[in-house]
Structures are given as C-alpha cells and as structure tokens.
Amino acid sequence: MKTRLAVLALALLALGGCMSGVSPYRYWNQYELVSPAPAAAKRYTDENIDINFWLDEKRIHFMLKNLSGQPLTLDWSRAEYLHTDGGRHQAANMDSLFTPGRGAPPPKTLAPGQEIRDFAAPARNVEELETWTWYLYPLFNLFDDRAYDNKGKTFGLDIPVQARGEWKTYHFRFVIQNVAPRQELL
C-alpha cells in the first residue's frame, strides 16, 4: 500500500510539474483594450458583435458572438495585425495559421446567435520547421531587458466584418500597460 501511495505521489508531482506553466520567456505583458472603446476587461459589444479577448505571448484569442440577427462574415483574407512598430501584417486564424495557406485564410460565417472561439496571429510569425511541425514566434520581445521597451506601445487587429449586408472593419487596439519579470514556481 505504501508503495502504491509513493508511486501515486511521484506521478502527481511529475504531472504538477508539467502543468506549472513553465515558460521560456523571462517577461510577461499586461494588456488593455483601448479601441474601439476602452475596456480593461478587453470586451467590446455593439449591435452586431460581442467580442471578448484574452492574449498570450503568441496570439490574440477571442470569443465572438453574432448579435446581428442575420449571418455575419469575417473576411480573414483582409484581416491585418498591426505591430507596435506600425507595420501591418496579414493575420491568420485558427483555421489557417498552421497551414501553407495562412496568407489567404478563408472567410468565416456565423449564423445569428452563433458564438465562436478563435485566435489571430501575424501569418509571418509562423515558420515550418519540417513537415507538420511549425513554430509560432511571440508577438513581442519577452526574452531580455529590452522587453521593458514594450510598455506603453499599441498593437492591434483589424477584422473586416459583413453584418446586415454592410462591410465594417473593426479596428481593435491594445496597449501594453505593464511589463513584469516572470516568476516561475519552484
């Protein structure tokens, strides 16, 4: 019985170590949505969409709900990631990022009331290392003390959306509110 408990304890410790979230990055950023409407909670709602964002080192994740009462289309082929240096880059989403077609992602249509979880990242941040093996680079420098230069910079995501028969490009902008050293669990 003691042997089984010891094996179980070791397995739980090993599993806990795998789940601790050890990151290769020395710094992390805190973000705030500043446009189209300021929101520390990173959420925006209008008559057509309700969108909630969360960000990690490599992607802008979101949950989007169609509030329009009609089909709504996201035109990923015209979506752009705006980098902190002002550069604009083709954005790819969950359906296209890790494919050779990431530079021309297909549109996504949502039925009335439909909600999706997706993400966006610059298509240029992906490198195919070998067949079916891809590496996604981080959005910003998080490796050395220059990471502190990120503070106060703005970046964003432009998504053209067709709702109620009209096209509108949503210009979502985020500011890096703070940069902090990452504290790893021991």
NUMI-185382 format. One record per residue (C-alpha): residue in one letter; y negated, x negated, z negated. Coordinates in steps of 0.001 Angstrom, whole numbers, plus 500000, padded with zeros to 6 digits. Each point is the difference from the previous one (the first is absolute). Layout:
// residues N
<node type="A" y="Y" x="X" z="Z"/>
...
// end
This chain:
// residues 186
<node type="M" y="500000" x="500000" z="500000"/>
<node type="K" y="497579" x="497173" z="499113"/>
<node type="T" y="500773" x="498327" z="503328"/>
<node type="R" y="499151" x="503205" z="501907"/>
<node type="L" y="496735" x="500366" z="498095"/>
<node type="A" y="499109" x="496371" z="500661"/>
<node type="V" y="500717" x="500416" z="503732"/>
<node type="L" y="497978" x="503235" z="500075"/>
<node type="A" y="497091" x="498306" z="498182"/>
<node type="L" y="500030" x="497079" z="502464"/>
<node type="A" y="500120" x="502396" z="502950"/>
<node type="L" y="497034" x="501960" z="498631"/>
<node type="L" y="498034" x="496788" z="499437"/>
<node type="A" y="500722" x="498859" z="503555"/>
<node type="L" y="499061" x="503397" z="501394"/>
<node type="G" y="496842" x="500069" z="497914"/>
<node type="G" y="499060" x="496575" z="501338"/>
<node type="C" y="500407" x="501257" z="503559"/>
<node type="M" y="497835" x="503012" z="499269"/>
<node type="S" y="497221" x="498127" z="498176"/>
<node type="G" y="497817" x="499887" z="503091"/>
<node type="V" y="499749" x="496221" z="500264"/>
<node type="S" y="497525" x="499320" z="502754"/>
<node type="P" y="499302" x="496886" z="502071"/>
<node type="Y" y="496276" x="500767" z="499683"/>
<node type="R" y="497892" x="498473" z="497231"/>
<node type="Y" y="497297" x="502689" z="500140"/>
<node type="W" y="499700" x="503748" z="500438"/>
<node type="N" y="497130" x="502210" z="501104"/>
<node type="Q" y="498661" x="503297" z="498672"/>
<node type="Y" y="498746" x="502372" z="502686"/>
<node type="E" y="497711" x="503010" z="500201"/>
<node type="L" y="499479" x="502454" z="502854"/>
<node type="V" y="496291" x="499948" z="500937"/>
<node type="S" y="499953" x="501998" z="503254"/>
<node type="P" y="500022" x="502714" z="501280"/>
<node type="A" y="499347" x="500936" z="496346"/>
<node type="P" y="500156" x="497704" z="496967"/>
<node type="A" y="503140" x="500537" z="497925"/>
<node type="A" y="501433" x="497637" z="497407"/>
<node type="A" y="503218" x="502045" z="500287"/>
<node type="K" y="500153" x="499100" z="503743"/>
<node type="R" y="500279" x="503642" z="501100"/>
<node type="Y" y="498102" x="501899" z="502691"/>
<node type="T" y="500124" x="503687" z="500933"/>
<node type="D" y="498213" x="502066" z="502648"/>
<node type="E" y="500820" x="503195" z="501915"/>
<node type="N" y="502680" x="498196" z="502068"/>
<node type="I" y="501703" x="497422" z="497800"/>
<node type="D" y="500789" x="499015" z="496449"/>
<node type="I" y="500782" x="496273" z="499847"/>
<node type="N" y="500894" x="497861" z="497003"/>
<node type="F" y="500125" x="496185" z="500348"/>
<node type="W" y="501676" x="497217" z="498054"/>
<node type="L" y="499889" x="496386" z="501095"/>
<node type="D" y="502180" x="496972" z="499547"/>
<node type="E" y="499662" x="496426" z="501200"/>
<node type="K" y="501138" x="500779" z="503542"/>
<node type="R" y="499428" x="503701" z="500790"/>
<node type="I" y="497733" x="502984" z="499565"/>
<node type="H" y="502378" x="502767" z="498903"/>
<node type="F" y="499050" x="503656" z="500108"/>
<node type="M" y="501208" x="503550" z="499596"/>
<node type="L" y="498302" x="502375" z="502429"/>
<node type="K" y="500181" x="503788" z="500090"/>
<node type="N" y="498887" x="502188" z="502912"/>
<node type="L" y="497613" x="502630" z="498602"/>
<node type="S" y="498739" x="501236" z="503388"/>
<node type="G" y="502354" x="502944" z="500511"/>
<node type="Q" y="500839" x="498606" z="503471"/>
<node type="P" y="501954" x="496981" z="501234"/>
<node type="L" y="498209" x="496734" z="499241"/>
<node type="T" y="500520" x="496755" z="501954"/>
<node type="L" y="499373" x="496423" z="498883"/>
<node type="D" y="499387" x="497707" z="502987"/>
<node type="W" y="501531" x="496737" z="498822"/>
<node type="S" y="499400" x="498289" z="503355"/>
<node type="R" y="496238" x="500103" z="499268"/>
<node type="A" y="500198" x="499415" z="496236"/>
<node type="E" y="498371" x="496788" z="498804"/>
<node type="Y" y="500054" x="497822" z="496925"/>
<node type="L" y="496571" x="498577" z="499127"/>
<node type="H" y="500305" x="496628" z="498248"/>
<node type="T" y="497602" x="498620" z="497395"/>
<node type="D" y="498594" x="497594" z="502624"/>
<node type="G" y="499029" x="502958" z="502223"/>
<node type="G" y="502853" x="499451" z="502463"/>
<node type="R" y="501706" x="503095" z="501385"/>
<node type="H" y="503738" x="499951" z="500596"/>
<node type="Q" y="502564" x="502472" z="501329"/>
<node type="A" y="501562" x="501838" z="497071"/>
<node type="A" y="503711" x="500689" z="499922"/>
<node type="N" y="501800" x="502507" z="497815"/>
<node type="M" y="503413" x="500492" z="498445"/>
<node type="D" y="501544" x="501051" z="503334"/>
<node type="S" y="498732" x="497007" z="501956"/>
<node type="L" y="499155" x="497014" z="497799"/>
<node type="F" y="503377" x="498286" z="500132"/>
<node type="T" y="500611" x="500639" z="503691"/>
<node type="P" y="499004" x="498224" z="503198"/>
<node type="G" y="497839" x="503079" z="500764"/>
<node type="R" y="497777" x="499602" z="496949"/>
<node type="G" y="496953" x="499506" z="502262"/>
<node type="A" y="500347" x="503525" z="501410"/>
<node type="P" y="501337" x="502275" z="497268"/>
<node type="P" y="500806" x="503582" z="501006"/>
<node type="P" y="497842" x="502893" z="498744"/>
<node type="K" y="501127" x="501943" z="496946"/>
<node type="T" y="499707" x="503805" z="499957"/>
<node type="L" y="500070" x="502003" z="496770"/>
<node type="A" y="500669" x="503715" z="499822"/>
<node type="P" y="497613" x="502143" z="497917"/>
<node type="G" y="500573" x="499203" z="496322"/>
<node type="Q" y="502250" x="497029" z="500800"/>
<node type="E" y="499648" x="496903" z="497836"/>
<node type="I" y="501022" x="496473" z="500966"/>
<node type="R" y="500262" x="496629" z="498270"/>
<node type="D" y="499098" x="497102" z="502238"/>
<node type="F" y="498241" x="496662" z="499977"/>
<node type="A" y="497759" x="497943" z="502223"/>
<node type="A" y="499704" x="496260" z="500473"/>
<node type="P" y="498472" x="497770" z="502647"/>
<node type="A" y="502538" x="499634" z="502817"/>
<node type="R" y="498992" x="496331" z="500256"/>
<node type="N" y="501247" x="499356" z="496439"/>
<node type="V" y="503637" x="500277" z="501046"/>
<node type="E" y="502088" x="497108" z="501211"/>
<node type="E" y="503526" x="500343" z="501331"/>
<node type="L" y="501921" x="497121" z="498448"/>
<node type="E" y="503241" x="500790" z="501817"/>
<node type="T" y="501688" x="503105" z="501376"/>
<node type="W" y="499566" x="502846" z="497477"/>
<node type="T" y="498238" x="497703" z="497517"/>
<node type="W" y="496267" x="500465" z="499571"/>
<node type="Y" y="497371" x="498591" z="497669"/>
<node type="L" y="496882" x="501957" z="499072"/>
<node type="Y" y="497064" x="497827" z="498931"/>
<node type="P" y="497725" x="501154" z="497163"/>
<node type="L" y="496686" x="501672" z="500825"/>
<node type="F" y="498024" x="497355" z="498057"/>
<node type="N" y="500311" x="496543" z="498490"/>
<node type="L" y="501725" x="500482" z="496643"/>
<node type="F" y="501441" x="496491" z="499698"/>
<node type="D" y="497211" x="497767" z="498657"/>
<node type="D" y="496593" x="500083" z="498288"/>
<node type="R" y="498335" x="501064" z="503271"/>
<node type="A" y="501494" x="503428" z="499251"/>
<node type="Y" y="496948" x="500564" z="497781"/>
<node type="D" y="497919" x="500017" z="503215"/>
<node type="N" y="501583" x="503391" z="500811"/>
<node type="K" y="498028" x="501718" z="497239"/>
<node type="G" y="497358" x="502375" z="501361"/>
<node type="K" y="501300" x="499896" z="503572"/>
<node type="T" y="500656" x="503148" z="501986"/>
<node type="F" y="502933" x="500734" z="502308"/>
<node type="G" y="501279" x="503197" z="501525"/>
<node type="L" y="502126" x="502184" z="502166"/>
<node type="D" y="498771" x="502152" z="502904"/>
<node type="I" y="502362" x="502824" z="500963"/>
<node type="P" y="499203" x="502355" z="502908"/>
<node type="V" y="501197" x="503503" z="499116"/>
<node type="Q" y="500137" x="503116" z="502152"/>
<node type="A" y="499573" x="503131" z="497899"/>
<node type="R" y="499021" x="503511" z="501084"/>
<node type="G" y="499842" x="498756" z="503605"/>
<node type="E" y="497398" x="497275" z="499326"/>
<node type="W" y="500280" x="496250" z="499527"/>
<node type="K" y="498447" x="498329" z="496976"/>
<node type="T" y="500396" x="496396" z="498900"/>
<node type="Y" y="500267" x="499587" z="496255"/>
<node type="H" y="498419" x="496731" z="498858"/>
<node type="F" y="501635" x="499184" z="496668"/>
<node type="R" y="498346" x="497041" z="498264"/>
<node type="F" y="501150" x="498213" z="496875"/>
<node type="V" y="498205" x="497417" z="497912"/>
<node type="I" y="501773" x="497329" z="498004"/>
<node type="Q" y="498601" x="500735" z="496543"/>
<node type="N" y="501673" x="497182" z="498139"/>
<node type="V" y="502290" x="497016" z="500473"/>
<node type="A" y="502162" x="498934" z="497083"/>
<node type="P" y="502668" x="497385" z="499397"/>
<node type="R" y="503471" x="501463" z="500014"/>
<node type="Q" y="501815" x="499833" z="496695"/>
<node type="E" y="503750" x="499754" z="500494"/>
<node type="L" y="502367" x="501338" z="497397"/>
<node type="L" y="501967" x="497309" z="498256"/>
// end
